[in-house]
Amino acid sequence: MKKYLVALVALSLQGAPAFAQLDVGRLLDFGRKAVDTSKKLAEANREFTTEEEVALGDGITTGFLGAAPLHDDANLQRYVNRVGKWVALHSERADLPWSFGVIRGDTINAFAMPGGTVLVSHGLLKRLANESELAGALAHEIAHVVKKHQLAAIQSSMSSEAWTDISKEVAGQAISRRGGGNEFIKSKLSNAGLDLVKNGVFLRPLDRSMEYEADRLAAVLAARAGYDPYGIVAVLQMLGQSEADNTGTSILDTHPASADRLAELERFLPTLDRYAAQPQVEARFKQVVGK
């Protein structure tokens, strides 16, 4: 393709009048740069394999846990992990190495990493009322992973030379698989994940349409897992109240207004009304979370 474009530019100049004073070298250089740019864009936006996605997510998770350590209640960690994995089992990407954890802090927050790691803050858990609400909150994050929302956002925002170079190297190793290619890929993408946390790229807001899609899928996943699908509605109502009170609402810095999310979700939820009688599991939630 590159040789073809350069030859095409040269051919077009053969019949050019002398008075045009065209800089042939400059035009040829422009043609080469256009080809290089197209290649880099293709490499940066290529479809990552599941292995590569998981490696990138592991790096991001490491970066997060360096700044926000896990809560030290082992029973709470097991409980949230159990609920999360049960809901994820009912998704279209049940085969991912799903992992769920609770981080310290009173702010209301939740994060989904490419590849299947989900972290929620202790502050969020303390403001939930039952297991169906927990399932709804986790299902929203699971939905982001299922739809590869974070991966798409990272690829679209990282147009830098560094990111395209990483993508190019990963693509080359994926094709050759020589000299420990798999380990090279994991190392490169894990380091890239750390950088995404350090430079704040991963914390940028997702597109509103992605958040709305994740809310809808959250209700579906919760219903499939046997929970009241309206748990996600209660979560959004709690976020709306926290927004009004301006108390511990970090999640609202990166999400659309709760009222807007509720309005979008309520247009969809009637399709799940027949599952509204499914359990909320309040007693077990309060026993573990300590409410």
N, C-alpha and C positions, 0 to 999 in steps of 0.2 A: 504493500500500500504506500509506504514511504517513497520508494523508488518511482512508483507510478505518479504520485503527486508532483515530485520534483521534475520528472520528465514532462508532465503536462504543462507546468509553468514555463519550462524552457522552450517547449514547442510553441506556446502562445506568443513568445517574444520574438520568434524568428521573423514574423511579418510585421513587426512594429516599426513605425517610421522613425528615422534617425532623430528628428527634432523633438521626439517625446522625452529624450534624455532620461530613460528609465534606468534605475539602479538594479541591474540583474541580480547581483550578489545579495542585495537587501531583500528582493522578492523571493529568491530561493531560500534565504534564511527564514523568512516569514512562513514559507511553506513547510519547512522542517519543524518550526515551532508549533504550527497548527497540528501537525501529525503527532508530535510529542504530547501536546496538551490533551488531544483526544484519547491517546493511549492512557495517560495518567488518570483521566476522568473515568475511563472504563475500568481501570484497575482499582480505583478507590471505591467504585460503586458495584463491584462484582459481588456475586452472591457468596457469602461466607458459608463454609461447611459447618455442621453442628459442632464438630471438634474445635474449629477456630472460634466460633461464637462462645463456647464454654470457656476457652482459654482467655478470651477478652474479658468475659464476665468475672473470671477468677481474679484477674488483675484489678478490676474495679472494686471487687469485694474487699480485697486486701487493702486497697487505699481507704475505703470507708472504715474498716475496722481499726485502722491505725489512728483514726481521728475519733471514732465513736465505738468503744469496746462493747462486747456482748454483755448483757445483763448476767449476773452471777447466779440466778435462780435456775438450777438445772431442770427442775420439774416443769417450770414455765417454758423453758426452751423445748423440752420434749413434747409438751402439749401443743404448742404453736406449730412445731414441725409436723406433728401427727395430723393436725387439722389441715395444714397447708398441703401436705402430700396427698391427703385424701381428695381434696378439691382438685389438685393438679392431675390426679389420676383420671379425672373425667374430662380432661381437655384433649385437644387434638395433638398435643405434644407430651403425652404421658411418659414417653421414653427418655426425656431429659433427666439429668441428674439433679432433681429438684432438692433444694435445701432452704430451710426457713429459720430465721433467727430473730431474737429480740435484742435491740441495742439499748444502752442506757440513755436516760434523758427524759425530761418532762414535756418536751415539745411534741406536737402531733406530726408524725412523719412516717413515710413508708417509701421503700425503694425497691425496684426490680432491676436486676442485672441481666444482661444478655446471657443466655445459657441456663437460667433456672434458679438463681439465688435470689431470695426475697428477704429483706430486712424491714422490720417494723419497730417503731420506738415504744418504749415502755409507757410513755405519755399517751400514745394512741390507745394502747390496750386498756389503760385505766379509765378511759372515757367511753369504752364500749360496755354494752349491757348484757350480752349473751353471745353464745357461740355462733349463731347465724350471722351476727354482725361481724364477728371475727372472720368467718368464712367469706362474707361479702367483701371485706377490706382486702383479704389475701387474694381473693378471686380477681379483684381489679388489677392487682400487680401481676398475677399469673397471666391475665389477659394481655398485658403489655408484652410479656415474653412470648406468648403464643403467636401474637401478631407481629413480633419483631419490631415493635415501635422504637425502642431505644436504639437498636442497631441501625434502623433507617435514619433516625435523628443524628446519630453520631456520624454516619457516612455523609449526610447532607451538610453538616456543619463543619466537618473537618476537611476543608479543601486545601489545607496547607501542604507544602512540599514534604514535610516529615510524614504525614499520614499516607500520602500517595506512594512515597518511597517504601514505607512499611508494607502497604498493600501489594506493591510490585514484588518485593522480596518474598512475601508469603505466597503469592501466586506462583512464583518461580519454583519455590521449594515444593509446593503442592504438586506441581507437574513432575518435577524430577524425582522427588522422594529419595535423593541420594545424600549420603553423609549425615544421617540423623535428621532428616527433614521434619519429622513430626515434632521432635523436641525443639528444633529451631522455631517452628511456627508457634508452639506454646509459649516459648520464652519471649518472642517478639511481641505477640499479642497481649501477653500478661503485662509486660512492661508498658505497652501502649495503654492498657486499661488503667494502670497506675497514673500515667500522665493525664488521662482524661479526668481523673478526680482532682489532681493537683491544679490543673489549669482551669477547672470549673466547667469544662464543656459538658460533662455528664449531668451536671446539675441544672442545665438550662431547661426551661419549660418545653414540654412536648406540644405538638400542634393540638388545638382544641378538639379537632375531629378525632384524634387518637384517644383523648381522654373520654370523649363521649362513647366511642366504640368500646373502650375498656369497661365502662360502666354497664353497658348493655350486656356484654359477654360475661361480666361478673355475675349478673343476675341469673344468666343461663347456667353457668358453671355451678353456682350455689344450689340451684334447683336440681341439677343432675346429681349432685352429691347428697341430696336428701334434706337440704336446709330450706327454710323459708327464704325465697328469693328477695323478699323485701328487706332483708338485712342490710343490703347496700343503701337502701333508702334511708334507714335509720342512721347509718354512718354519715351520709351526706347532710342529714338534718343536724346531727351533732356538730359537723364541721361548720355548718351555717351559723349555729349558735356561738361556737367558738370564734368565728369570724366577727360576729357582732360584738362579742365581749372583748375581742382582741387579746385572747389568752392562749399562749402556746400553740400558735398556728403556723408553723413553718411550712406545712404542706400547701397552705393556701398561697404561698409565694410563687409556686410553680404550677398551680392548677387553676382552671377557670373558676369563677365564683360558684359556690355551692348551689345557689338558686338557679343558675343557668344549667348546671348539671342535672338538677332535679327536674327541671322543665323538660329537658331532652329525654331523660329516662322515663318520665311518667307517660310519654307518648308510646313507649315500647312495652312497659310492664303489664298492661292488661292481657297481653298474649301469654303471660305466665300466671294468671290469677288462679288457675286450677292447682297450682303448687303452693299457694299461700298458706295452706293449712299444715305444711310440713314443719317439723319442730324447730324451735329456737334454741333449745338446750341451754337454759339459763343456770340451772343448779351447778352443773359440772364446770361451767365457765367461772362462776363466782368462787367455787371451791379452789380452783387453781390460781386464778388471777388475784384472789384475796379481796374481793369487793364485798 
